[in-house]
Amino acid sequence: MYAIVMVDKWQLKRGGMVRLFVKDLASERGIIMSELQRRTLLPMSTVQRYWRGVGAHGDPLTSIDLRHVDTLCRVLDCEVGDLLRRAEN
């Protein structure tokens, strides 16, 4: 169930990659991080990583559980393409 966002070192050096837009979507809906955590029932550390778009050690996020994508889309009332978008640096 993992591996919707997989980035290799070459892509990181180029600057283009798929990015999460959790914070933007939540903010548009008036949802703060703690409310998102409460609604999704995901661990706060996971919500924080998705909110910031970074991994556990501050490096770029390289994977996300598809179950989490589904949960976030349901709670934020959005489609996968709203949540995940290809972005250039």
Buried (B, 14 or more C-beta within 10 A) or exposed (E): EEEBBEBEEEBBEEEEBBBBBBBBBBEEEEBEBEBBBBBBEBEEEBBBBBBBBBEEEEEEBBEBBEEBBEBBBEBBEBEEEBBBEEEEE
